[in-house]
Amino acid sequence: MVKSIKGQFVLILLAAFGFIIHSFSYIEFTGEERFLFNRILFYFIMILSVFNAGMITQKYIHLRKKKKSSVLS
């Protein structure tokens, strides 16, 4: 497991982009209902991974601001 916030930030962003690409690459407009559960599952995983990436981004930005303000003081 990656201990640093910056490493977690990069890995989670890569995972979120991977889920976004995977979810949108399987959009079909043919009307077939095969593997509907898998598509729905990956769609919800994509939503959760993007939400998690947002939370880690907020944590990373807050940590950088905190470090910057402690250096200036």
N, C-alpha and C positions, 0 to 999 in steps of 0.2 A: 504494500500500500504506500502511496505517495504521502509523505508527511507535510511537505510545504504547501501553502495555500496556492502559490503560483502553479505548482505541478498539478494539483487537483483542478484548478481553474482550466488549464489547458486540456487535461484529459476529459473533463466533463463537457467542455465545449466540443471536442472531437466526437464524443459519444452522441451528443445532441444533434450535431450535423449529420452523423451517420444514420441516426433514426429518422431524421427529416428526409434525407435522400432515399432511404429504404421505403418509407411510407408513401412518398409521392411518386416513386418509380413504379409502384404497383397499382396506380389508379387506372382503371379500365373503364371505358365508356361503352362496353359491349352489352352490359346488362347481365352478365353471367354472375351467378351467386355462389360460385365455388370458392372455397376457402374464405368465406366471409368472416369466420371467427378469427383467423390469423390476421387478416387485415385490420379488423377492429382492435385486436390485441396490440398490434404494433402501432396503431394510431394512438391508443391511450398511453403506451410506453413513450411514444414521441412527445406527447403533451407533458408527461411527468418529467422526462429528461430535459425539456426546454425550461420547465418551471425550476428544476433543480439547478440548471445552468444559470438562471437568473438569480437564484438565491446565492450561489457561489460567487457570481459577479458582484453582487452587492457586498458580500463579505470581503472580497478581495479589494474593492474600491475603498471600503471603510478602513481596512487595515492599512492600505497605502496612505490614506489621509492621516491616520493616526501616527504612522511612522514619520511622515513629512512634518507634522506639527510638533512632534517630539524632537526632531532634528533642529528645527528653527528655534525652539525654546532654549 
